[in-house]
């Protein structure tokens, strides 16, 4: 793909198994997922870190450290936010040791039985205040932070995700000039149709795209040709803005090879023709 500066894969495997899978699928990057118990920062010895860095270099691959989305970075409890910051600092240290391309940060969740716009906005403000410190400290260690959007579940969820809406991207750019995003187009398709308008508005700040599809009701990580998200509209927007960046596949029922073949088919076909 002419716009892809790198191709990453997320197979929800341990770091070492993920590296092997990425090599088998012809990728340049792979996810190390800190939400998996085996790959949380406290489970990385110096020896394990050095061994993985050497193995990745030998294969010409680079890791992306996918931070733990469960960290309650937007909690209204100051002590919990401070503990969360300390935890994210351990992810920064790990990303630096593993020579990761980036550290992916999420807004986590806040607890509110009947979340309102005011509750969501307040949680976002708390999160971005903490994130600004994270971005600064990560830069000092040579680690680039990518902010990822989570799925939007507006009703019937006492635990609500933070940083989910197109408007949240505007707030983030204003709060943290120079912030970089990894836009998860699948997440942006859950209970909203935000993937294309968000990309069109913030493409200059988008460092990577996380690709999967779903039926619009929940994050399903389907193949790109399944679901309600229009991949055609995504590729048209990429072409219109001459965007380049990393593309990450989080499709659980499709290989990277198949995903690239589908993207290539759409990219090369005439704009507006059905696929």
Order of alpha helices (4+ residues) and beta strands (2+ residues): beta-alpha-beta-alpha-beta-alpha-beta-beta-alpha-beta-beta-alpha-beta-alpha-beta-alpha-beta-alpha
